[in-house]
Amino acid sequence: MLKLQKIVRLWKQKNRLPVIVSLFVGIFFVSCYPLTTGALKWRIRWDKTQLSGKEDFLSAPPAYAPSGHTNIILIVADDLGYEEVGCYGSADIRTPHIDQLAKEGVQCTQGYVTSPVCAPSRASILTGRYQQRSGFETQPMEFYPTNVVEYLTGKYFAERDSAWVIATKPHYPREWQIVKQGLPPSEITLAELLKRNDYTTGIIGKWHLGYQPKLNTPQRFGFDYQYGCYGAFTLYAESEVAEETVNYKTGGFSSKYQWQMGRKDMAMIYENGKKIKQEKQYLTDAIRDRALRFIEQNKDCPFFLVYTVYRATRTVSGATRFIHRCLCQQPRQRKGRLSGDCTIHG
């Protein structure tokens, strides 16, 4: 019996190290399990009871009928800096038409947004509500880390090492969780309110408030007409080499990712829910022309147009050669950076 106990004791001593190693390996893989990434926080839960109340409200006749109608054009320049237009002090970028609007109208010198992130901020503009009330507190993402190692690597090395490549088709969060990240269908937008008062509504440019056709695309929130990309970005020209376009590329991870994305998936251009597989026109010009067409077609009836331009956002695609020349006439001491600014703010 004593001999048997001795044998067991020796066996435990010899196998302690493998057991400890196995324990640490197990802890490591458990820590890499998708649940530890915090992905559950992306699940937006919207109130179906509130959705029913919204439908009842919008189906009822408006309590107040205005005696006259005013056409409304809401221009949203995503990520535009305070001093990046002439009327607010820009010396490098000339914006004569915006300056004229400020001169002939009202120019505000103080303003506040509900979020520093673009999508929730625009959601609050369209709904008149803090994004915390709906749960839409961050923008939908094109990529999600599937484990802690991938998350930390992406956070600390992706932008530093341009050779770093990660998979863009994660298994977690699930697809049904991702599509719920847009603006909840229970929210009421300005477009829906104005449609109750016989307005024709349109949104041209960036949406980025949801991709699910049955839940949160523009048509689900009261817009009669839509043109643009559902995601955060798309290419301004159809290809890297395009006539009359000066492209600007960096070696960073995000630049490579966006060029690789091109105009597919979330970067696909849509018009009234239909894919525009070949948009030959320079995107900023295409947005402008469709906005002018919308105004012309609806000039005899009240309309509400949301004009959300991409151009101010940091981009990896370029400006037209004409804009590039205009902006680069005064290089000053910021010549290197100004060349970048031209492609960003053209």
C-alpha positions as CSV (number, residue, x, y, z in Angstrom):
1,M,0.0,0.0,0.0
2,L,2.8,2.4,0.9
3,K,4.6,1.5,-2.3
4,L,1.5,2.3,-4.3
5,Q,1.1,5.7,-2.5
6,K,4.7,6.4,-3.3
7,I,4.2,5.6,-6.9
8,V,1.1,7.9,-7.1
9,R,3.0,10.7,-5.4
10,L,5.9,10.4,-7.8
11,W,3.6,10.4,-10.7
12,K,1.9,13.6,-9.6
13,Q,5.2,15.3,-9.1
14,K,6.4,14.3,-12.6
15,N,3.1,15.3,-14.2
16,R,2.6,18.6,-12.4
17,L,4.3,20.7,-15.0
18,P,2.2,19.4,-17.9
19,V,-0.9,19.9,-15.9
20,I,0.1,23.5,-15.1
21,V,1.0,24.1,-18.8
22,S,-2.3,22.6,-19.9
23,L,-4.1,24.9,-17.4
24,F,-2.4,28.0,-18.7
25,V,-3.0,27.0,-22.4
26,G,-6.7,26.4,-21.5
27,I,-7.0,29.8,-19.9
28,F,-5.4,31.4,-22.9
29,F,-7.8,29.9,-25.4
30,V,-10.7,30.7,-23.1
31,S,-9.6,34.3,-23.1
32,C,-9.5,34.3,-26.8
33,Y,-13.1,33.1,-27.0
34,P,-15.3,35.7,-28.9
35,L,-17.4,36.4,-25.9
36,T,-14.5,38.1,-24.2
37,T,-14.2,40.7,-27.0
38,G,-17.2,42.6,-25.6
39,A,-19.0,42.0,-28.8
40,L,-22.3,41.6,-27.0
41,K,-22.4,45.4,-26.5
42,W,-23.0,45.8,-30.2
43,R,-26.4,44.2,-29.8
44,I,-29.0,47.0,-30.0
45,R,-32.3,46.0,-28.5
46,W,-35.2,48.0,-29.9
47,D,-38.6,48.2,-28.4
48,K,-41.3,46.6,-30.6
49,T,-44.0,48.2,-28.5
50,Q,-42.4,51.6,-29.3
51,L,-42.4,50.6,-33.0
52,S,-46.1,49.9,-32.8
53,G,-46.6,53.3,-31.2
54,K,-44.6,54.9,-34.0
55,E,-46.8,53.3,-36.7
56,D,-49.9,54.6,-35.0
57,F,-48.5,58.1,-34.6
58,L,-47.5,58.4,-38.3
59,S,-50.8,56.9,-39.6
60,A,-52.8,59.5,-37.7
61,P,-53.4,62.9,-39.3
62,P,-51.1,65.7,-38.0
63,A,-52.5,67.7,-35.2
64,Y,-51.1,70.9,-36.7
65,A,-51.4,71.8,-40.4
66,P,-49.1,74.7,-41.4
67,S,-50.6,77.5,-43.6
68,G,-47.6,77.4,-45.9
69,H,-44.7,75.2,-46.7
70,T,-41.0,76.0,-46.7
71,N,-38.6,73.9,-48.7
72,I,-35.8,72.5,-46.5
73,I,-32.3,71.5,-47.6
74,L,-30.1,70.1,-44.8
75,I,-26.4,70.0,-45.7
76,V,-24.3,67.8,-43.5
77,A,-20.5,67.9,-44.1
78,D,-19.3,64.8,-42.3
79,D,-16.2,65.4,-40.2
80,L,-15.7,69.0,-41.4
81,G,-13.5,71.0,-39.1
82,Y,-14.6,74.3,-37.7
83,E,-12.0,76.4,-39.5
84,E,-12.1,74.5,-42.8
85,V,-14.4,76.9,-44.6
86,G,-13.8,80.5,-45.5
87,C,-16.4,82.2,-43.3
88,Y,-14.9,80.5,-40.2
89,G,-11.3,81.6,-41.0
90,S,-9.8,79.1,-43.4
91,A,-6.9,80.6,-45.4
92,D,-6.1,77.5,-47.4
93,I,-9.5,76.3,-48.6
94,R,-11.8,78.7,-50.5
95,T,-15.6,78.2,-50.1
96,P,-17.2,81.3,-51.7
97,H,-20.7,79.8,-51.9
98,I,-20.8,78.6,-48.3
99,D,-19.4,82.1,-47.3
100,Q,-22.3,83.7,-49.2
101,L,-24.8,81.6,-47.3
102,A,-23.3,82.7,-44.0
103,K,-23.3,86.4,-45.1
104,E,-26.9,86.5,-46.3
105,G,-28.3,84.2,-43.6
106,V,-27.4,83.4,-40.0
107,Q,-23.9,82.3,-39.0
108,C,-23.6,80.5,-35.7
109,T,-20.3,80.7,-33.8
110,Q,-21.1,78.1,-31.2
111,G,-22.5,74.6,-31.7
112,Y,-22.6,71.3,-30.0
113,V,-23.0,67.7,-31.1
114,T,-24.4,64.7,-29.2
115,S,-21.5,62.5,-30.2
116,P,-17.9,62.8,-31.6
117,V,-18.6,59.7,-33.8
118,C,-20.2,60.5,-37.1
119,A,-23.1,58.0,-37.4
120,P,-24.6,58.6,-33.9
121,S,-24.3,62.3,-34.4
122,R,-26.2,62.3,-37.6
123,A,-28.7,59.9,-36.1
124,S,-29.5,62.5,-33.5
125,I,-29.8,65.2,-36.1
126,L,-32.4,63.2,-38.0
127,T,-34.3,62.1,-34.9
128,G,-33.9,65.0,-32.5
129,R,-33.0,62.5,-29.8
130,Y,-29.8,61.6,-28.0
131,Q,-28.4,58.4,-29.4
132,Q,-28.2,56.9,-25.9
133,R,-32.0,56.8,-25.9
134,S,-32.1,54.4,-28.9
135,G,-28.9,52.5,-28.2
136,F,-27.2,53.6,-31.4
137,E,-24.1,55.0,-29.7
138,T,-21.4,54.0,-32.2
139,Q,-21.2,53.5,-35.9
140,P,-21.7,50.1,-37.7
141,M,-18.3,48.6,-38.4
142,E,-16.9,46.8,-41.5
143,F,-14.7,44.5,-39.3
144,Y,-15.0,43.0,-35.8
145,P,-12.2,41.3,-33.9
146,T,-13.1,37.7,-33.2
147,N,-10.8,37.3,-30.2
148,V,-8.6,39.2,-27.7
149,V,-5.4,38.5,-29.6
150,E,-6.9,39.9,-32.9
151,Y,-8.3,42.9,-31.0
152,L,-5.0,43.8,-29.4
153,T,-3.0,43.2,-32.5
154,G,-5.3,45.4,-34.5
155,K,-5.3,48.1,-31.9
156,Y,-1.6,48.4,-31.4
157,F,0.0,47.2,-34.6
158,A,-2.4,47.5,-37.6
159,E,-1.7,51.2,-38.3
160,R,2.0,50.8,-37.6
161,D,2.6,47.8,-39.7
162,S,1.1,48.2,-43.2
163,A,1.8,44.6,-44.0
164,W,-0.6,43.4,-41.3
165,V,-3.7,41.8,-42.8
166,I,-6.7,40.4,-40.9
167,A,-9.8,38.5,-42.1
168,T,-12.8,40.7,-42.9
169,K,-15.4,38.0,-42.4
170,P,-15.6,37.4,-38.7
171,H,-17.7,34.7,-37.2
172,Y,-18.7,36.9,-34.3
173,P,-20.8,39.0,-33.8
174,R,-23.4,37.1,-35.7
175,E,-24.8,38.6,-38.9
176,W,-28.2,39.2,-37.3
177,Q,-26.5,41.1,-34.5
178,I,-24.5,43.3,-36.9
179,V,-27.6,44.3,-39.0
180,K,-29.3,45.5,-35.8
181,Q,-26.6,48.0,-35.2
182,G,-28.1,50.7,-37.4
183,L,-30.8,53.2,-36.3
184,P,-33.6,51.2,-34.6
185,P,-36.8,51.1,-36.7
186,S,-38.7,52.4,-33.7
187,E,-37.1,55.9,-34.1
188,I,-39.0,58.7,-35.9
189,T,-37.0,60.8,-38.4
190,L,-37.6,64.3,-39.7
191,A,-38.4,62.8,-43.1
192,E,-41.2,60.8,-41.6
193,L,-42.6,63.8,-39.8
194,L,-42.5,66.0,-42.9
195,K,-44.1,63.4,-45.1
196,R,-47.2,63.7,-42.8
197,N,-47.3,67.3,-44.1
198,D,-47.1,66.4,-47.8
199,Y,-43.4,66.9,-48.2
200,T,-41.4,64.9,-50.8
201,T,-38.2,63.7,-49.1
202,G,-34.8,62.7,-50.3
203,I,-31.3,61.9,-49.0
204,I,-28.3,62.1,-51.2
205,G,-24.8,61.0,-50.1
206,K,-23.7,59.2,-47.0
207,W,-26.2,57.2,-44.9
208,H,-24.2,54.9,-42.6
209,L,-27.2,54.4,-40.3
210,G,-27.9,50.8,-41.1
211,Y,-27.7,48.2,-44.0
212,Q,-30.7,46.0,-43.4
213,P,-33.4,46.6,-46.1
214,K,-36.2,45.4,-43.8
215,L,-35.1,47.5,-40.8
216,N,-33.0,50.6,-41.3
217,T,-32.3,51.8,-44.9
218,P,-33.4,55.3,-45.9
219,Q,-36.6,54.0,-47.4
220,R,-37.6,52.6,-44.0
221,F,-37.3,56.1,-42.5
222,G,-39.5,58.1,-44.7
223,F,-37.2,59.0,-47.6
224,D,-38.8,58.9,-51.1
225,Y,-35.5,59.2,-52.9
226,Q,-32.0,57.9,-52.0
227,Y,-28.7,57.9,-53.7
228,G,-25.3,57.1,-52.2
229,C,-23.5,54.5,-50.1
230,Y,-25.0,52.8,-47.1
231,G,-21.6,52.4,-45.4
232,A,-19.0,54.9,-44.1
233,F,-17.0,55.3,-47.3
234,T,-16.6,54.4,-51.0
235,L,-14.3,55.4,-53.8
236,Y,-14.8,58.8,-55.4
237,A,-13.6,57.5,-58.8
238,E,-14.5,54.0,-60.1
239,S,-10.8,52.9,-60.2
240,E,-7.4,53.9,-58.9
241,V,-6.4,55.3,-62.3
242,A,-9.1,57.6,-63.4
243,E,-9.1,60.5,-65.9
244,E,-9.0,64.0,-64.3
245,T,-8.6,62.6,-60.8
246,V,-5.6,63.0,-58.4
247,N,-5.6,60.0,-56.1
248,Y,-4.0,60.1,-52.6
249,K,-2.9,56.8,-51.0
250,T,-1.1,56.0,-47.8
251,G,0.6,52.8,-46.7
252,G,-1.6,52.5,-43.6
253,F,-3.9,49.6,-42.8
254,S,-7.2,51.6,-43.3
255,S,-6.0,52.9,-46.7
256,K,-5.3,49.4,-47.9
257,Y,-8.5,48.1,-46.6
258,Q,-10.6,50.8,-48.2
259,W,-8.9,50.5,-51.6
260,Q,-9.4,46.7,-51.4
261,M,-13.1,47.2,-50.6
262,G,-13.5,49.4,-53.6
263,R,-17.2,49.8,-54.4
264,K,-18.5,46.5,-53.1
265,D,-20.2,45.2,-50.0
266,M,-20.8,48.1,-47.6
267,A,-19.1,50.5,-50.1
268,M,-21.6,49.7,-52.9
269,I,-23.5,52.7,-54.3
270,Y,-27.3,52.5,-54.2
271,E,-30.1,54.5,-55.8
272,N,-33.5,53.8,-54.2
273,G,-32.3,50.5,-52.9
274,K,-30.9,49.3,-56.3
275,K,-27.2,48.7,-56.7
276,I,-25.3,51.0,-59.0
277,K,-22.6,48.7,-60.2
278,Q,-20.9,51.2,-62.5
279,E,-20.9,54.8,-61.6
280,K,-18.6,56.5,-64.1
281,Q,-19.1,60.0,-62.7
282,Y,-16.8,61.4,-60.0
283,L,-18.8,60.7,-56.8
284,T,-18.9,64.3,-55.5
285,D,-20.2,65.5,-58.9
286,A,-22.7,62.6,-59.0
287,I,-24.1,63.6,-55.6
288,R,-24.3,67.3,-56.7
289,D,-26.1,66.5,-60.0
290,R,-28.6,64.3,-58.3
291,A,-29.3,66.9,-55.7
292,L,-29.9,69.5,-58.4
293,R,-32.2,67.1,-60.2
294,F,-34.2,66.4,-57.1
295,I,-34.7,70.1,-56.5
296,E,-35.7,70.8,-60.1
297,Q,-38.2,67.9,-60.1
298,N,-39.8,69.0,-56.9
299,K,-39.6,72.8,-57.2
300,D,-43.4,73.1,-57.4
301,C,-44.1,71.1,-54.2
302,P,-42.7,71.2,-50.7
303,F,-39.6,69.1,-50.4
304,F,-37.0,68.1,-47.7
305,L,-33.5,67.2,-49.0
306,V,-30.7,65.8,-46.8
307,Y,-27.4,66.4,-48.6
308,T,-24.7,64.4,-46.8
309,V,-21.4,64.9,-48.6
310,Y,-18.4,62.5,-48.1
311,R,-15.7,64.9,-49.2
312,A,-14.6,66.3,-45.9
313,T,-14.0,62.9,-44.3
314,R,-10.4,61.6,-44.4
315,T,-10.3,59.6,-47.6
316,V,-8.0,57.5,-49.6
317,S,-9.4,58.6,-53.0
318,G,-8.6,61.8,-54.7
319,A,-9.9,65.1,-55.9
320,T,-10.5,66.3,-59.4
321,R,-7.5,67.9,-61.0
322,F,-9.4,71.2,-61.2
323,I,-10.0,71.3,-57.4
324,H,-6.5,70.1,-56.7
325,R,-5.1,73.0,-58.7
326,C,-7.4,75.5,-57.0
327,L,-6.5,74.4,-53.5
328,C,-2.8,74.2,-54.0
329,Q,-2.2,77.7,-55.3
330,Q,-1.0,78.9,-51.9
331,P,1.2,76.1,-50.5
332,R,2.9,78.4,-47.9
333,Q,4.9,76.4,-45.3
334,R,2.5,73.5,-45.3
335,K,3.1,72.3,-48.8
336,G,3.4,68.6,-47.9
337,R,0.4,68.6,-45.7
338,L,-1.6,70.8,-48.0
339,S,-1.3,68.3,-50.8
340,G,-2.9,65.9,-48.5
341,D,-5.5,68.4,-47.5
342,C,-6.4,69.0,-51.1
343,T,-7.3,65.4,-51.6
344,I,-9.2,65.3,-48.3
345,H,-11.2,68.4,-48.6
346,G,-11.6,68.8,-52.4
